[in-house]
Structures are given as structure tokens and as C-alpha cells.
Amino acid sequence: MKCFQNIRKIFLILALALCPAFALASESSDIDEAKATVDEYMIALSNGDTESILELLGGSFFWERAEALSNDQYPSLLQERYRTLRYDVNLEENANETVDDIFYFKVHLFFGNEDKMITLMTVRKEIDGDDVYFKIIDEQLVQ
């Protein structure tokens, strides 16, 4: 019986010791998933894929963009504007607000003629039962 109690204690100690590692791995995975959402959004912009763009948007940001993205001529406008797009996405460490399941990314956009824009994108993790989604809920022009 004492051996069983010692095994339980060892298991409990190991479990407690590993909890921070699992939490860190989960956070890192969430950051990767949120960044992948921004990447998908940028690719959809350059392809003029308004349907995919709408699927990646959430909250009131979806409704702000829905009308323009539903315009039949908008895909070709996006393709023309973003056809030479190169971009770089970085996690914004110094965001004003830190809330669980909200991620901020600074996105540097470079166009063929060396025009440059910087936007701050906000991505939220959404859970619906067993399904987990990452949605872009805001985009602000920084420069």
C-alpha cells in the first residue's frame, strides 16, 4: 500500500511540474494558429478570394466588411491592388491590452512599387463545442 502511495505522489509531482510546459506549448500553438489565420487572410486578399476573407473575419469586423466584400467587382479590385504584395507578420508583444485568447500582429505590407503599409491585426480564439476557430476581429492602419 505504501508503494502505491509513493507512486501516486511521484505522479502528482510530475503532473504539477509539467503543467507549465503544457500551458506554454498550448499558448505557442495558439499563437501559431492565430498567425496562420493572418497568413490565410493575406493570401486571400492577393487572390481576390472574398469568400475566404469573410470566413476569416469575426465579430463586428465581419459586418463592417461584408457589404464591400459581397460586391461582384471587389475580387478584381483586390487582385489588382494586392497582386505584387509581399508581407511580414510579427506578434505584437507590446499591445495595449492583454486578454486571454486575443492576439495582436503587426503586419508590414510591401507592394511592387515599394509602397509600404503597416497594419495592426487583432485575432481572437473562438471555441464552439469541440471546434476552435481563430477570427480576425479588427484591423487598424498604423502607417
Secondary structure, 3 states (H helix, E strand, C coil): CHHHHHHHHHHHHHHHHHHHHHHHHHHHHHHHHHHHHHHHHHHHHHHCCHHHHHHHECHHHHHHHHHHHHCCCHHHHHHHHHCCCEEEEEECCCCCCCCCCEEEEEEEEECCCCCEEEEEEEEEEEEECCEEEEEEEEEEECC
